């Protein structure tokens, strides 16, 4: 292990943009398919991995939703989540804010309670075993109707004690945040926090809508903010966290190559940029791999890497005491690195 990799691994980090369904590795998918009698349209693990050659967001979503069919009972969701949490812990993640897509599962007859029970069991076990804290975020699928999202919110509110926030994901093009104003307003009234995917495929205007109409606390992706100078200034001034996913952006064609990614420019413009892995089983790397990819391609300094870690803590839904604890730990880690 290189000294730089050891440093990145040692930095206490929060992961703020992680779809738990997107951590489904091919080996687990095949094992669960066999267990539940699900026939996958792939002959082998190798053939499935070869299918992870996406051209855009929709080509990825087609595979993503097809594979989710192997997740059937609470034990499946528990195993899926615990596998991710174990790996994240080994990469220095101290706090994970985990997305899940209820409608992906309820639409195929899997009870909301089943999904939440498995995920919650894994999250609480990770807290007990690793000291890793968490927040669970239920995302609405934006390609479905607002009415369907409102019905899903009913189920979310029934589990208010273990779900901290709502989000908005899936195909962005043609599905502006404004479509879900009433849903997010009701969620907010019930005390739920809010985030939303915006400015990945969609234009900067979607970022504005998410902030102004949905009152989100952070923007998932947000890389197209660079097309709007006034929006850039606002994001920097208000320190709205952007949960950027570098390897995902390249895999889905937002940037052709990692060397072209705008993460460093956004960081140097004073925006609260964070690094995350999105759907790591599909996009070629978990959190550590994303940090190392941008460090190598963009020439990030040790201090910039520490800033990304600090931003992840600042942008999280942790309380002030926990934030201070981890920010102090990051500063100590950075001082140790700079002293070498």
ABEGO torsion letter per residue (X at the ends): XBAAAAAAAABBBBBABBBAAAABBAAAAAAAAAAAGBBBABABAAAAAAAABBABAAAAAAAAAAAAAABABAAAAAAAAAAAAAAAAAAGBABBBBBBBAAAAAAAGBBAAAAAAAAAAAAAAAAAAAGBBBBBBBBBBAABBAAAAAAAAAAAAAAAAABABBBBBEBABGBBAAAAAAAAAAAAAAGBBBBBBBGAABBAAAAAAAAAAAGBABBBEGAAAAABAAAAAAAAAAGBBBBBBAAAAAAAGABABAAABAAAAAAAAGBBBBBBAGBAAAAGEBAAAAAAAAAAAAGBBAAAAAAAAAAAAAABABBAAAAAAAAAAAAAAAAAAAAX
